[in-house]
């Protein structure tokens, strides 16, 4: 690589003062700044549109999730009622212990809310199951409904 300037000469330090670094013109710099500002504005509007689309998709998925949870809770209650004759009164106690998970608010959607709802349902179901087994243990392994008939 070589550099050339007509004032760059050996043993002539007095000419070095006239050598200036070449820079872009002010017009080029202004045009580049304007172009970058337009690109930033375009990217911001694209980002806002993508955020709105994402929020709409999250709201739709949350609604679908809430509908599925409600359907599963209904199926769970129906199964417990179907099983009631086989396990005695424990099924009604267990079904009463299973709370309905509160629907997630679309404005406050997050995995922590989802996990809290699922955790509450699982805890209530496990409490109902423990209560049933404790009742059976207290009756020497005989379900409460059968013991009352004896």
Secondary structure, 3 states (H helix, E strand, C coil): CCCCCCCCCCCCHHHHHHCCCCCCCHHHHHHHHHHHHHHHHHHHHHHHHHHHHHHHHHHHHHHHHHHHHHHHHHHHHHHHHHHHHHHCCHHHHHHHHCCCCCCCCHHHCCHHHHHHHHHHHHHHHHHHHHHHHHHHHHCCCCCHHHHHHC
